């Protein structure tokens, strides 16, 4: 059995079957710095498409609390998007200032991206297509949809906008 497991591990590595999630890189919000998803290996990641002028925007407070509570095992990753009723601020510097001033956000935030359509960011193509993530097909229909990726880069759960970050629906995967 041990030989089989070792053989499978070698085969897995040799075929490049490590999660594609770790291959993504995105510019950080209002910065030339790059967020390399490979740096998330060993931690769960909650990917959230965020917006500054949405009815769900107060979720930033709970996202920050979640990031603080589970800082050793979880990364919350905010990915601003302006595809839903123009609810994101025009300038990335304004988004960064808003999140910092109003919600004390310290978790990583990316540049503004698209989560659907012809210009969908590759991260969201992976998150929303079963052929990419191996888990399921999902439609991002509004701001503050959440995707949970495990420590090995595998998608484990999707949560629509109305699921609050500190709800047991999410924390059951973190405790």
The 8 nearest C-alpha neighbors of each residue, nearest first, counted from 0:
[[1, 3, 2, 4, 5, 6, 7, 8],
 [0, 2, 4, 3, 5, 6, 7, 8],
 [3, 1, 5, 0, 4, 6, 7, 8],
 [2, 4, 6, 0, 1, 5, 7, 8],
 [5, 3, 7, 1, 6, 2, 8, 0],
 [4, 6, 8, 2, 7, 3, 9, 1],
 [7, 5, 3, 9, 4, 8, 2, 10],
 [6, 8, 10, 4, 5, 9, 11, 3],
 [9, 7, 11, 5, 6, 10, 4, 12],
 [8, 10, 6, 12, 11, 7, 13, 5],
 [9, 11, 7, 13, 8, 12, 14, 6],
 [10, 12, 8, 16, 9, 14, 13, 7],
 [13, 11, 9, 15, 10, 14, 16, 8],
 [14, 12, 10, 15, 11, 9, 16, 8],
 [15, 13, 16, 11, 12, 10, 17, 9],
 [16, 14, 12, 17, 13, 11, 18, 10],
 [15, 17, 11, 14, 18, 12, 13, 19],
 [18, 16, 15, 19, 12, 11, 152, 21],
 [17, 19, 20, 152, 21, 16, 153, 151],
 [18, 20, 22, 21, 17, 23, 152, 16],
 [21, 19, 18, 22, 152, 23, 36, 122],
 [20, 22, 37, 36, 19, 23, 18, 152],
 [21, 23, 19, 20, 37, 36, 24, 35],
 [24, 22, 36, 21, 20, 35, 122, 25],
 [23, 25, 35, 34, 36, 33, 22, 26],
 [26, 24, 34, 33, 27, 109, 23, 35],
 [25, 27, 33, 110, 109, 34, 32, 31],
 [26, 28, 109, 110, 30, 33, 32, 34],
 [27, 29, 110, 109, 30, 108, 91, 26],
 [30, 28, 91, 92, 27, 110, 95, 31],
 [31, 29, 32, 28, 27, 26, 33, 110],
 [30, 32, 26, 33, 27, 29, 28, 110],
 [33, 31, 30, 27, 26, 34, 28, 25],
 [32, 34, 26, 27, 25, 35, 24, 31],
 [33, 35, 25, 24, 26, 27, 36, 32],
 [36, 34, 24, 37, 38, 33, 23, 25],
 [35, 37, 21, 38, 39, 23, 24, 34],
 [38, 36, 21, 39, 35, 40, 22, 23],
 [37, 39, 36, 40, 35, 21, 34, 41],
 [38, 40, 37, 36, 42, 41, 44, 74],
 [41, 39, 42, 38, 37, 150, 151, 152],
 [40, 42, 150, 39, 151, 43, 72, 149],
 [43, 41, 150, 72, 73, 40, 39, 44],
 [42, 44, 149, 73, 150, 148, 72, 74],
 [45, 43, 74, 148, 73, 147, 75, 46],
 [44, 46, 147, 75, 146, 76, 74, 47],
 [47, 45, 76, 146, 145, 44, 77, 75],
 [46, 48, 145, 77, 143, 144, 49, 78],
 [49, 47, 78, 143, 79, 142, 144, 80],
 [48, 50, 79, 143, 142, 78, 47, 77],
 [51, 49, 87, 79, 86, 52, 53, 80],
 [50, 52, 87, 56, 53, 86, 88, 94],
 [53, 51, 86, 50, 87, 56, 54, 88],
 [54, 52, 56, 55, 86, 51, 50, 142],
 [53, 55, 56, 52, 57, 142, 58, 51],
 [54, 56, 53, 57, 58, 143, 160, 142],
 [55, 57, 53, 58, 54, 51, 59, 50],
 [58, 56, 59, 55, 60, 54, 61, 102],
 [59, 57, 56, 61, 60, 55, 62, 163],
 [58, 60, 62, 57, 61, 56, 63, 102],
 [61, 59, 58, 63, 62, 102, 57, 64],
 [60, 62, 64, 58, 63, 59, 164, 65],
 [63, 61, 59, 65, 64, 60, 164, 58],
 [62, 64, 66, 60, 61, 65, 104, 59],
 [65, 63, 61, 67, 62, 66, 68, 60],
 [66, 64, 62, 68, 63, 67, 61, 69],
 [67, 65, 63, 70, 64, 69, 68, 75],
 [66, 68, 70, 64, 65, 69, 63, 62],
 [69, 67, 65, 66, 70, 64, 71, 63],
 [68, 70, 73, 66, 71, 72, 67, 65],
 [69, 71, 67, 66, 73, 72, 68, 74],
 [72, 70, 69, 73, 42, 68, 74, 67],
 [71, 73, 42, 69, 70, 43, 74, 41],
 [74, 72, 43, 42, 69, 70, 44, 71],
 [73, 75, 44, 76, 43, 45, 66, 42],
 [74, 76, 45, 66, 44, 106, 46, 73],
 [75, 77, 46, 107, 108, 45, 74, 47],
 [78, 76, 108, 47, 49, 48, 46, 79],
 [77, 79, 48, 109, 49, 108, 47, 76],
 [80, 78, 49, 111, 48, 50, 77, 112],
 [79, 81, 112, 111, 82, 113, 48, 50],
 [80, 82, 87, 85, 83, 86, 50, 79],
 [83, 81, 80, 85, 84, 113, 114, 86],
 [82, 84, 85, 81, 141, 86, 142, 80],
 [83, 85, 86, 82, 81, 87, 53, 141],
 [86, 84, 81, 83, 87, 82, 88, 52],
 [87, 85, 52, 84, 50, 53, 81, 51],
 [88, 86, 50, 81, 51, 85, 52, 80],
 [87, 89, 90, 94, 51, 93, 86, 91],
 [90, 88, 87, 91, 93, 94, 81, 92],
 [91, 89, 93, 92, 88, 94, 29, 87],
 [90, 92, 94, 29, 93, 95, 28, 89],
 [91, 93, 95, 90, 29, 94, 96, 28],
 [94, 92, 96, 90, 91, 95, 97, 88],
 [95, 93, 91, 97, 92, 96, 88, 98],
 [94, 96, 92, 98, 93, 97, 99, 91],
 [95, 97, 93, 99, 94, 98, 100, 92],
 [98, 96, 94, 100, 95, 99, 101, 93],
 [99, 97, 95, 102, 104, 96, 101, 100],
 [98, 100, 103, 104, 96, 97, 102, 101],
 [101, 99, 97, 98, 96, 103, 102, 104],
 [100, 102, 98, 97, 99, 103, 96, 104],
 [101, 103, 98, 104, 60, 99, 100, 59],
 [104, 102, 99, 100, 101, 98, 105, 63],
 [105, 103, 99, 102, 98, 106, 63, 59],
 [104, 106, 103, 107, 63, 99, 66, 108],
 [107, 105, 104, 75, 76, 108, 66, 63],
 [108, 106, 76, 77, 105, 109, 75, 27],
 [107, 109, 77, 28, 78, 76, 27, 106],
 [110, 108, 27, 28, 78, 26, 25, 77],
 [109, 111, 28, 27, 26, 112, 29, 79],
 [112, 110, 79, 80, 109, 78, 113, 28],
 [113, 111, 80, 120, 110, 79, 114, 78],
 [114, 112, 119, 120, 115, 80, 118, 82],
 [113, 115, 119, 123, 120, 112, 139, 80],
 [116, 114, 119, 113, 117, 118, 139, 123],
 [117, 115, 119, 118, 114, 113, 120, 82],
 [116, 118, 119, 115, 113, 120, 114, 124],
 [117, 119, 116, 120, 113, 115, 114, 112],
 [120, 118, 115, 113, 114, 116, 117, 121],
 [119, 121, 123, 122, 113, 114, 112, 118],
 [122, 120, 124, 123, 125, 119, 23, 126],
 [123, 121, 125, 120, 124, 126, 23, 20],
 [122, 124, 126, 125, 121, 120, 114, 127],
 [125, 123, 121, 127, 122, 126, 128, 120],
 [124, 126, 131, 123, 122, 132, 127, 128],
 [127, 125, 123, 124, 128, 132, 122, 146],
 [126, 128, 137, 136, 124, 125, 123, 138],
 [129, 127, 136, 130, 131, 125, 124, 126],
 [128, 130, 135, 133, 136, 132, 131, 134],
 [129, 131, 128, 133, 132, 135, 125, 136],
 [130, 132, 125, 129, 128, 133, 124, 126],
 [133, 131, 129, 134, 125, 130, 126, 128],
 [132, 134, 129, 130, 131, 135, 154, 128],
 [135, 133, 129, 132, 154, 155, 136, 128],
 [136, 134, 129, 133, 128, 137, 132, 127],
 [135, 137, 128, 129, 127, 138, 134, 126],
 [138, 136, 127, 135, 139, 128, 126, 157],
 [137, 139, 140, 127, 136, 115, 128, 141],
 [140, 138, 141, 144, 137, 114, 115, 127],
 [139, 141, 138, 142, 144, 83, 159, 160],
 [142, 140, 139, 83, 143, 144, 160, 159],
 [141, 143, 49, 48, 144, 50, 160, 83],
 [144, 142, 160, 48, 49, 47, 145, 141],
 [145, 143, 160, 159, 47, 142, 158, 48],
 [144, 146, 47, 158, 46, 157, 143, 159],
 [145, 147, 157, 46, 45, 156, 158, 148],
 [148, 146, 45, 156, 44, 155, 154, 157],
 [147, 149, 154, 44, 153, 43, 155, 152],
 [150, 148, 43, 152, 153, 151, 154, 155],
 [149, 151, 41, 42, 43, 152, 40, 148],
 [152, 150, 149, 153, 41, 40, 18, 42],
 [151, 153, 18, 149, 20, 150, 148, 21],
 [154, 152, 148, 149, 151, 155, 18, 132],
 [155, 153, 148, 147, 156, 132, 149, 134],
 [154, 156, 148, 147, 153, 149, 134, 157],
 [157, 155, 147, 146, 154, 158, 148, 145],
 [158, 156, 146, 145, 147, 159, 155, 144],
 [157, 159, 145, 144, 162, 146, 160, 156],
 [160, 158, 144, 161, 162, 145, 157, 143],
 [161, 159, 144, 143, 162, 142, 158, 141],
 [160, 162, 159, 163, 55, 158, 143, 144],
 [163, 161, 160, 159, 158, 164, 166, 168],
 [162, 164, 166, 165, 161, 58, 61, 160],
 [163, 165, 166, 61, 62, 162, 169, 65],
 [166, 164, 163, 61, 170, 65, 167, 169],
 [167, 165, 168, 163, 164, 169, 170, 162],
 [166, 168, 170, 169, 171, 165, 172, 164],
 [169, 167, 166, 171, 170, 162, 172, 165],
 [168, 170, 167, 171, 166, 172, 164, 165],
 [169, 171, 167, 173, 172, 168, 174, 166],
 [172, 170, 167, 173, 169, 174, 168, 166],
 [173, 171, 170, 169, 174, 168, 167, 147],
 [172, 174, 170, 171, 169, 69, 73, 72],
 [173, 171, 172, 170, 69, 169, 167, 72]]
